[in-house]
Amino acid sequence: MATRQNSTNGKPKSPRIQVVIPELICKQLTILAENQSRTVSNMAKVLIQEGIKKHLEKENNSLMSGNKLNTDNFRDSLERQSIKRLKGAPQRIRYLKKSDNK
């Protein structure tokens, strides 16, 4: 769980997390941070934000395509059905009034 600390003026700081990563990823992260003149921590934050954004977009696209498939399948099944005519004239619907039983 992320921990939250207070700064010296009493305002809460952003949540902090600890992540254990392999040494190779740490070196790659350091190189990326140096290339973009960022701190390693800030570079990790940016990469996490981008990864979350891509992940959510991918999820939304898969949900949308799944819904589209379901809609297409439903439409296709309706179009394949034969046309059936109703027999006889439509019946009138009679609504009964509530009687006052006093």
Backbone hydrogen bonds, N-H to C=O, Kabsch-Sander energy under -0.5 kcal/mol:
donor,donor_aa,acceptor,acceptor_aa,energy
3,T,16,R,-2.2
7,S,11,K,-3.1
10,G,7,S,-1.7
13,K,5,Q,-3.8
16,R,3,T,-2.9
21,I,19,V,-0.6
26,C,22,P,-2.0
27,K,23,E,-2.4
28,Q,24,L,-2.4
29,L,25,I,-2.7
30,T,26,C,-2.2
31,I,27,K,-2.3
32,L,28,Q,-2.5
33,A,29,L,-2.4
34,E,30,T,-2.4
35,N,31,I,-2.4
36,Q,32,L,-1.5
37,S,34,E,-1.1
38,R,33,A,-3.0
43,M,39,T,-2.5
44,A,40,V,-2.3
45,K,41,S,-2.0
46,V,42,N,-2.4
47,L,43,M,-2.5
48,I,44,A,-2.3
49,Q,45,K,-2.5
50,E,46,V,-2.4
51,G,47,L,-2.4
52,I,48,I,-2.6
53,K,49,Q,-2.4
54,K,50,E,-2.5
55,H,51,G,-2.4
56,L,52,I,-2.6
57,E,53,K,-2.3
58,K,54,K,-2.4
59,E,55,H,-2.4
60,N,56,L,-2.7
61,N,57,E,-2.5
62,S,58,K,-2.2
63,L,59,E,-2.3
64,M,60,N,-2.7
65,S,61,N,-2.5
66,G,62,S,-2.0
67,N,63,L,-2.5
68,K,64,M,-2.5
69,L,65,S,-2.3
70,N,66,G,-2.2
71,T,67,N,-2.5
72,D,68,K,-2.9
73,N,69,L,-2.8
74,F,70,N,-2.3
75,R,71,T,-2.7
76,D,72,D,-2.6
77,S,73,N,-2.3
78,L,74,F,-2.1
79,E,75,R,-2.4
80,R,76,D,-1.6
81,Q,77,S,-0.8
81,Q,78,L,-0.7
94,R,92,R,-0.6
95,Y,93,I,-0.5
96,L,94,R,-0.5
101,N,99,S,-0.9
102,K,100,D,-0.9
